[in-house]
Amino acid sequence: MSTTARTVGTALVTGATHGIGRAAALRLARDGWEVIVHGRNAGRGAEVVAAIEAEGGRARFVAADLSDLEGVRHLAEEIGEVDVLVNNVGASWFGPTADLDGPGYDSLFDGNVRSAYFLVTALAPAMADRGRGSIINLGSMAGTIGLVGAAAYGATKAAMASMTRSWAAEFSPQGVRVNAVAPGAVHSVPEKYDITEGFGKTSLLGRAAQVDEIAEVIAFLASDKASYVTGAVFAADGGRTAI
């Protein structure tokens, strides 16, 4: 049975073929957004689109490698105007600082920071011209809390929080809200359940999050319920006073 009464606008979710991105795509579709599912794997993209359509939603898949500027430009040109942009795509790397080489460092920043920066460059001005829109960036608790082995990854997520505040200052006077969600430990990779849950036990709630719990925060920020919220970084980390 359809759960979507009408289309309220178009939402792009990057990295939407698995984990938090997939959950966010499904959740936004339930709220009536026509979802552009981005990823690199066409098979997984088709599965997410099919899952959305099975619930009565509307979606389409667009493939692009956002670690490359040409891929960012291709995605922006392919999708046209959007009302919601969820900058979710990215990768993590944990290990001794000396073990991360130059190419690995560049890849981390290109995928986590540069892709979001240039998608906003391509899409936010049109949102501002229309006087509405919502941009939601995926940060991490690693952007604010020092974690062993996460110097470079944490720096990419701190950059996301900083860009969120700057973009809010730049675009919110024209009606575009810009916020970030900073999750803690999240069960997004089944093979890492024990590691993730162990880290989650250090939170105040004593557990890791499910991807759907993070998707709920994203859906709120995309909606009119968050009409007076901008420039904020939402800590969805189960309560974090220490590591």
N, C-alpha and C positions, 0 to 999 in steps of 0.2 A: 504494500500500500504506500502511496506517496506520502512523504512527510513534508513536502515543500509546497506551500500554497502559491507562491509567486516568486519571481526573480527580483531581488532588491538591488542588484548591481553585480559587478564582476570583481572577482578576487583572484589574484595571482599568489600561489603558494610555491615558493622555490623549495627544491628538495622534498617534493611531496609524495614520493613513491615508497617511503618507509618511515618508521619512527614517528616523531612529533609532527613532521610535515604531513604525513598521510593522515594522522588523526585530526590535524587542523583542517585539512581539505574536506574530510567527511563532515566535520562539525560545522564548518562554514556553509557547506551545501545544505545542511539541515535547517539553517537559518534563512535559506532562500538565495544565497549567493550563487551565481554561476561561477564555477571554479575552473581556473586554468591550472592544471596539474603539471608542474615542471619536474623534469628529471632527465636522466641520461639513458635509462633502461626502458625501451618501448614496451616490453612485455609487462613490467611492473606498473608502468604508467597506465596501460590499458586495463589492468586489474583494478586500479584505484578508480578510474573513470567508470568501469562497470559497477563497482560497489556503490558509487554515488548514484548512478542511474537506477540501480536496483531499489534505492530508497526514494525514487521520484525526483532526484536532483538533476542538475545540468552541469556537465563538465566536458573538458577536452584536454588532451595531452599535447604538450609542446616540449620537444627535446632540445637541450642546449647544454654545452659545457661552460659553466659560468666561471671556471678558473681562467678562461681566456676572454679577452676583451671582445673579440669578434663574436664569441658565443653570447655575451651579454647584449651586444647590439642586435644580434639575430633574434634573441628572445623578445626584446623590446619592440622590434619592428613587426614580429609575427603576431604579437598579442594586441597591439594598439593601446587604447585607453583602458585603464582599470580604476576601480574605486577603492580597492584595498590591495595593498602590497604586503605580503608576509615574507620578510627576508630570513628564511630558515636555513637555506643550504649552507653547508660548511663541514669541516672535518675537525677532529681532535687529534692531539699528539701529546703523549705523556712520556717522560723519560728524563734522564740526566741532561742538563743544559748542553754539555759538551758533545752529546750524541746527535744533536740536531744539526745537520749540515746546511749549507747555503740554499741548495735547491729545495730541501724540505721546508726550510723557513719561508722561502718565497712562496711555495705552494700553499702553505697554511694561511699566509696573509692574503694571497690572491683569492683563494676560495672563500675565506671567512669575512674579509673586509672589503677588498676591491670590488668584488661582485656586487655587494650591497650598495656601495658608494655609487657605482655607475648605473645600477638599476634605478636608484633614486634620481640620479642625474637625468636619466631618460624619461622617467614617468612622473616625477613629482611636479615639474612645472605645469604640465597639463592639468593635474589635480588642482593646483593653485588657481589656474585660469578659470576652472569650473567652480571654484569656491568650496570644494568639499573633497574629502578623501581621508583614508586612514593608512598609515604606514606602521607596521609592527616588526620590530627587529628582535631576533633571538640572540640574547646574550647568554650569560652563565654566571653562577656564583663564583666561578674561577676568575671573573673580571673584577671582583672586589675582595676576594679572600685569597691569601697566598697559599697555594697548594704545591707541594713538592713535585717537581717534574712538569709543572704547567706554566713555566715562565712565558713561553711564546704563545701557547694557546690562550692563557689568561690575558695576555696583552691584546690579542685579537678581540676578545670579548669586552675588554675595557674600552677598546676603540669603538665597538658597537654602541656601548652606553654613551660615550662622549658624542658620537655622531647623532645619536637620538636626541640629545639635548640641543645640539646645534641646529639640527634640522627642524626641531620644534620652534626654535627662535626664528628660523628663516621662513618656514612655510605656514605655521599655525595662524599668523595674522590674516592669511588668505583662506583660512578654513580647513587646512589639512592638519589633522592630528597625527603626532608622531610619538610612539611609545615603544618600550622594549619589555620583554619578558626574560627574566634571568632564572632559569631552572637550576635546581641542584641535581642530585642523583635521580635519573629517570630510567625506567625499564624500557629501553628502546631496542636493545640487542639481546634476544633470548639466550644466546650462548654466554653472555656475561651476567646472567641473573645473580649469581652468588656474590660477585664482586660489587655489582651495583647495589644490591640490598645491604651488603656489609657497610658500604659507605653511607647509604641512607640511614642506617641505624645511628649514625652520629648526629642526625638532625634532631630537633626537639620533638618531632612527631615519631621518631624512631623507625622510619621506613623510607624507602625510595618511592618516587611518584610513578604513576601509570601515565602513559602518553596522553590518555584522554583528559587527565586532570590539567595538563599544560594546555591542551587544546581549548579547554573551557575558558582559560584566561585570555587566550588569543581571540576567541569568539566574542568575548565581552568587549575587548578593546576595538574590535572591528565594528561593533554595533553602536546604535544611537544611545544605548545605555551608558556609554562612556563619553558622551558628548562634551563633558567638561574636563576631560582628562587628556593632557598632552605634556610631553617632556618628562614623562615618568618612567622609571625602571621598576617593574614589578618583580619582587623576589618571590618566586614560586619554588622555594627550596626546603619546605617543611620546617622552617624556623632554624636560623643559623646564628648562633652566638659564638661558636668556636668550631674547629675542625676535629 
